Amino acid sequence: MEAVVITQSIVIQAERSRVWRAITMPEHIAKWFQPIHFERFAIGEAVTFDRGAKGSIAIIEPVDRFGFHGQIALSHPAQTLVIFTLETVPEGTRLTVTEQGFEALPEEMRESYFKGNIQGWEKVLSNLTAYILAGHHD
């Protein structure tokens, strides 16, 4: 099966460093995404998500890219790779999120999780924008 990828992008009226803090610090992530826990901000570090899903930090390129592997369904060990890419634009910061790896799920689960995550990322990015613009990320 070919790779199935979700890609969504938004522009936030904020400096990249502010967006970076909001997407990489657990105390901020919990406010716009979900509670996540990790001991050290380091590649390979184990991550536990809300509801007990497991994952690990995959990419740390300060103020450019941050990525993690995360378990999609508690009932299956498959993980997707989520990557946040930041880019400076005249209006502030363009944040693009991609999620790939849905093909690791059994076929009967794949479509519903893929469709659900498309809607989920729309909501999450809207929450992130509101969080940053409200000034709670510093």
C-alpha positions, 0 to 999 in steps of 0.5 A: 500500500502506498503511504497515506499522509495527512498534511495541514498548514496554518499561519500564526501571527507569532514569532517562530520561537514562540510557536516552537515553545508551544509545540515542544514543552509538555506544559504547553502541549497539554493546553492545546493538544493533550497531556504528554509526558517525557523526561528529557527533550531528546531524540529517542526519548520515550513519550507517554500520551494521554490515555496511555498511548506510547511513542518517542521523540523522533526529530528535534531541529530547534525552531525548524522541525519537531517530530514524534512517533505515537501510537494511533490506537490503544488496541494496536501497537502501530505508530504514526510519525507526526512532524511539525515544520515551522517557517517564517512568513510575512504574517508570522509563522507557517506551521505545517503538520504531517502525519504518516504511517497509517498503513501500519494499521490493519486495513479495517482500522486504517480509514477511520483513524485516517479520517478521524485524524484529519478532523483532529488536526484541524481542531488541534491547529485551531486550538494551538492558534488560539492558545498562542494568540491568547499569550499563554505560551511564554 
